[in-house]
Every structure is written in C-alpha cells, then in structure tokens.
C-alpha cells in the first residue's frame, strides 16, 4: 500500500481513515485470545510508522530530513494496541519559522482528521533535555524513543544526551518511580482485587511491568527485559514467568480494545462475561465463567506484584544502597538482618527447616526495626512453597507458630498481607487457597474474598490502636473489654472461608473453623467462641437492618442467641469491621447508630437476665413519662398532650418511638390546626445520624406510594419507614432518609424544598413520575439479583411480615406500595436495606381489619403479582 498516492486524490482524509480502520479490523480478526498479541502490536506500530512517514513526506516535503519524527512511550516500544495513543515528538533543529509552524499545524490537524489522535510535542533537542530534567515522566517517555523518519543525527543527539547519568541519576530516577507507583497504588486503595480492576494502572497491572523496565533500562541503557537475566536479576524461569504474565495482560488489553472499540483498560462488568467466553471459560457447578475468568486475572496480578516487589528491591539493594555501610546483625541461626532487611544465612535454610517459612514472618512481626525481607530471600520463599505439605500442616510446632501471629501486639495485618502475597497462607491453609482471588458478585463486596478478609482484620486491629480512636471510639472502648483479641482475629480470618463452596458459607465455615481449632489444639471454650462467631457473623447486621430493634421481643430473641455479654462484645466488633471491609461506601452514621443501639439494648437485656425480660408496660410508662416531662418544659399542658395521644395505640407507638421523638411529634401536632394537615416536618439530624421526615394527617391508602415516589424523585435514600394509624384514622408516618451520597441534609433550602414538594403531592394525592435518580446501576444490569419474596415469622403475631430481595431500581418502593394498595393492605413498618445494588426490604402488613393476612390464597396471589411486577420492571 502506497499511502503517498492518497495525497493525489481529491479526499485523502477518507482514504487514510478507511485504510487505518481496515488495518485495525484485520488485526482484530487475526487476534487469538489464547496467543500473545505481540506480533499484532508490532504490526500495528509498523503500519502506523508507514502512515506517519507518508504524512511527513507530504507536509514537510521541502525539508523532510531537516527535523526528526520520533515515536515515544508505548508507541516507541512498538506496543501499539488497537486504540492506543500515538505518542510522537518532532525534534527541531532550530526554533520554527512561520512556514514551519504552519506545516506543523497542518500535520497535526491531518493526523487528528484521519483518526490517529496523536500525543504530539514539538521541541528542539535542548528543550527536550530541559523538560526531561524537570519532569521524570517526560524523561521516561523519551527513553522509549524510536526514529520514524527525518534527521537521524538529530535523533541520535537526543538519545545520547538522555544517557547522561547526571540528567537523572539512577537513585533519583528510581525514587521518583517508587513515589509514582505509591501514588498510583493509593488511587486503587492499594489493591487490584476489586470488582472492576484497571489492567493498566492498577497494582499488579501493566504499569508495574513498565516500572521494572524503565528502572533497569535507565540504569543499564538496555533495550529489552531479557537483559535482566544477563545482569543476574532473575533466572530464566522467572523471566518466563514475567513474560507469561505480561502476555496475559496484553491479551486482555487487546481484547478489551477490540470489544469496546476504544482505549478501554478497565475490566468493567459490561465486558467481563464476553471476555470470559472469548478466553474459553465455561460455567461450572460451583463457579461461573466470569468468576473463573476473574480469578485467572487476579492470579496473574499476584505474580506481577511479587516480581515487581522483588526486582525493584533487588535494584535498590544493588545500586541505590550500595554505598551504605553493610550492617549485618545476626538474628537467629537461620536469619540475619542486613541494613534492616531479613535474609537467610544460607540458601538451604528453608530446605533444612521448612518451619522457617513461617518463622521469618513472625520475626518481622516481633521486631519492628525490621523493614522487610531482602529480595533474594523473597525469591527463595517463592521457590520453597512446595515444602509446605501435609506433614508441615500437621506439625504441632507449625500450628503453634501460625497461632503466634494472631497473639502478637502489632503487625498482624502487614504480615498476613505479605504471607498472602507470597503464597504462604494458601500453601499452609488449603481452605484459604479456595478464597484467594475469588470474586463475590453480590455488588456490595467490591474486593476479592481474601482481600476483604484482610481488610476486616485491619479494621479489627484499628480498634485496638489509640491513634484510630477518633474513628469509632465506641468500638475502641468495647475492644478494651476483649480478653483474648486473637480469638476475634481468628474469627475474622475464617468468617468467609467457605465462600464459593456452595451452600450456606456460615454453616460450612463453622465446620472448617472447628477442624482448624481442633488441629491447632485451641482450648474448647475458645474454639466454641470462634466457631460461634463464624456461624453467626451476619446475625447482628441482619437483626439491626431487617428487624424492628425498638421491639423488646426482637431484642430478647437476639440477646438469647448472643447468649452472653462476652459473645456480644466480640460479635459487635466483628460486625462493624465486616461491614466497613465490604465496601467503603456502605458504612454511614445510620448503620453505626443502628448497631450501637442494638448493642446497648442487648447489653441491657443480658445484664438484666434473659429470665427477667423487660416488661412492655415498664417501657411504655417510662417513654410516656420522659416525653411528658420534656413537653412540660416546652410549655405544653398535660391536658393538651393527652388530647394528642388519646387515639394512639399505646403499645404500637410509645414502645417503638423514643421519648425525644414522641415529644417532637406531639409538639408538632399540638401546635397545628387541622387546616395545616398534612403536616410535613424535617428534623435535620437525629440521634441516628439520619434525617427524619415526620408526616401527620388524615389516612390515605396511597400515602406510602406518594411519599416514596416523591423522596425517590428528589434523589433521597430511604433507610427506614414507620407507619402508625390512629383510632380516628389519621396517619403518623416517619421516614429516616439521607442524601444518596450517604450524607445528612445540611442545606436549609434543601429541607424546605423536600417538605414543600412532599406536602403538595400529598395534598394533590399525586404520585410523581420517576426521574431516574435510582436508575438500575450499570453493574446490576449485568449481574441482576434474582427477585425473592418470602413471608417471615412474626413473634408478636400482629403482622404479616414480607421480605423482598431484588435489584435496586427507580421507583421500587413506589411499585411495592402500589401493590399493597391494590390488595387493600396497610403498611405498619418498613425496614429498607440497600447494599450496593441489592435491596433487602422487610414490610410489616395487616389487612383492612388491622389483622395479619391468614388466607393462603391471598398471600400467594400477593407474592405472584409482586414478583411479576418487579421482574418486569427489571427488564424494562
């Protein structure tokens, strides 16, 4: 193909564009996901070279050899994916005159017109050196330079100038790259193990490989990574491991570009299923094709992380710290510390005594002065994992060593992370190997199971540290009551150990944990607590978020299952740490307050004694008395208070609401006339950290639907709903809400807007159209939650309790409310729980006679109708 001929045509832009498109399509047709795309990358780079040469000859025909056109960055390496940026630089012999400036502008514009989207810089050699000296990223890009066409001597001069060791001394360049990597990791919370990883920028991604390449190329002025072998940084086997991992990421990136028709580097949900199919994964009994595919990706990332750490540390030891005085401190017969880093005393340490594979990490934990493990020893650890066999696992001394990690006063999280990274945990505990790199497609666990587990333990450790006391002081106080923190850590370590095994992971996890405790000779009383925590690690969050914790019977039942204040303390801390490790966006003041309230009420019940449950009359009388005192202080007469209370169901109202809430409601009703009904009032910040909306007025069956639709249209999240119908047929309704961001409403104009619009809609009996504030999330479209409806037992026998599990979507509560209205059902209470894109709502219902629904046919009709309504909504 002669691109120069295109310029003789009337419309060269379409000709070039079509040629580029056709070539891309041909490359994509050649691509095989099972083979390295290296040849295809080079082929595209060579093709673009030809395009640029022809353009260069055309736009600079008067002086094509005066200046230079060079490829930089990934294009300079000839790693050009279907939609990679075309990074180029034009080297000028001297400052451009007006004629050259026009030619440069025409050249750049033409490249954009034909769809190349160049990243173009125009500088003299001196300017390039000046900019490279100021910015290591420019230095890095120019290090990859490759002449495309033009003045060879100009390009050669720049290449030689870049090799000047004084421009960026190796130590300075290395430290700049380490800082760059640290900041890049921080953007991804120091983990690649989330639901939608970035295969280029995330930890363990392509950028980690490039960092290795840049550091070594800069120091040695080398051309390829194979020279790592020449300089004895890695073995042939490790080099092949590095190249294989790189090829996996190259295959993934090529496939992503092909699939999305753009420079996409994120493994979004939208593409994971298609990619899993392209890479040959199929659904299995216990693991879907997508989960297998993502586990394949994450295990590749682990290898790159290991090699990145080892090689960069080797470089640091060999060249950055070579001038340091070599300070060797004997630690044990097997290990010494060299300038603060642990190293084996000889290469057969692990072969001679495999238990030292655990001891080296324990030494780090016990000696805060130790900075890490030397790279050569990391290499030995990776090579020695086969020594951790069944005999090793059954060795009582190995068992004692492993338990010792959990009993140390500090360093647990860091050592567990290192042991996971180097494969020690998976080798020692095959049950842990099952959760390594395992995704959880529930859309609220955003990390792999192993990473979530380690984040949970980190959270537990923070409860023990004074420097984190300001985060959750209540948890820190409870932690001080824990007699054996290691039992809490072990429960956290095993709480999700059975994920992916099928069945109830809490039940299966209890069995696995019991086996571990038995093998590790943990005393029966301690083992009983650990296994109980694993079995019940979801109990407290489910109780707090799905049940009415103002109901004394709910508290009594939960206290009975907790069994003791000791168990409650452990369970509370485990629950908080678990939620906070699941997804940073899930934790808010509402959940904090719910769990704290449940803890306090249960603690009181256990302290009082399960055989001496609190009397409902006692609660009712106390709440009335405290509210009455508060109202009296506000100037409201006792007579007026009782007028407001006369039609209330005392057991329903005075037990479910706190004295503070009762006083607020009563004052609002007492100081308003019927003409002002319905009352719609907001209290911006209550004791649970949410915003309470209080509504009072004549009963309307559509009230719930109007309220939920209005709040949804205003972009608000409903956390809780309580609906009480008085004997004179008025509705006393309260919603706990937050902004979608999880924050309370802080702007008074926003409060006024919410109250005004809600009241107007109630007056007009208007259910507003949905505005899409809660559109079905992108993730949920690809991994929808199957709708499940079930009727739960009600210990009070006053309500029909319906649980709805489905995918969050616009107008969901409105649809549910309209369904209840169709069946002439009244909502007395609603527990609204949205976790990621998963909805788990519980509704307390009665019929027109305020009785639970007994008729099985009606219940079945309700379930069928609501199921079809919600499933049809998901497919809209």
RAWO-V920900 format. One record per run of one state. SS is the DSSP state (helix for helix, strand for strand, loop for the rest). FROM is the first residue (numbers start at 1). TO is the last residue. If there is no record, write none. Layout:
SS:FROM:TO ; SS:FROM:TO
//
This chain:
loop:1:2 ; helix:3:8 ; loop:9:11 ; helix:12:30 ; loop:31:37 ; helix:38:59 ; loop:60:67 ; strand:68:71 ; loop:72:72 ; helix:73:76 ; loop:77:85 ; strand:86:92 ; loop:93:97 ; helix:98:113 ; loop:114:117 ; strand:118:124 ; helix:125:134 ; loop:135:135 ; helix:136:143 ; loop:144:145 ; strand:146:150 ; loop:151:151 ; helix:152:162 ; loop:163:169 ; helix:170:187 ; loop:188:193 ; strand:194:194 ; loop:195:197 ; strand:198:198 ; loop:199:205 ; helix:206:220 ; loop:221:226 ; helix:227:230 ; loop:231:235 ; helix:236:260 ; loop:261:265 ; strand:266:266 ; loop:267:268 ; helix:269:278 ; loop:279:288 ; helix:289:320 ; loop:321:327 ; strand:328:330 ; loop:331:334 ; strand:335:338 ; loop:339:340 ; strand:341:344 ; loop:345:348 ; helix:349:352 ; loop:353:355 ; helix:356:366 ; loop:367:371 ; strand:372:373 ; loop:374:374 ; helix:375:383 ; loop:384:384 ; helix:385:387 ; loop:388:389 ; helix:390:394 ; loop:395:395 ; helix:396:407 ; loop:408:411 ; helix:412:421 ; loop:422:423 ; helix:424:428 ; loop:429:429 ; helix:430:433 ; loop:434:446 ; strand:447:447 ; loop:448:448 ; helix:449:463 ; loop:464:465 ; helix:466:468 ; loop:469:472 ; helix:473:479 ; loop:480:484 ; helix:485:494 ; loop:495:504 ; helix:505:519 ; loop:520:523 ; helix:524:535 ; loop:536:538 ; helix:539:546 ; loop:547:551 ; helix:552:562 ; loop:563:564 ; helix:565:582 ; loop:583:588 ; helix:589:608 ; loop:609:615 ; helix:616:633 ; loop:634:637 ; helix:638:645 ; loop:646:649 ; helix:650:656 ; loop:657:658 ; helix:659:670 ; loop:671:673 ; helix:674:676 ; loop:677:678 ; strand:679:683 ; loop:684:690 ; strand:691:698 ; loop:699:702 ; helix:703:713 ; loop:714:715 ; strand:716:725 ; loop:726:729 ; strand:730:739 ; loop:740:747 ; helix:748:763 ; loop:764:777 ; helix:778:782 ; loop:783:787 ; strand:788:792 ; loop:793:799 ; strand:800:807 ; loop:808:811 ; helix:812:822 ; loop:823:825 ; strand:826:831 ; loop:832:833 ; strand:834:835 ; loop:836:837 ; strand:838:846 ; loop:847:855 ; helix:856:874 ; loop:875:876
//
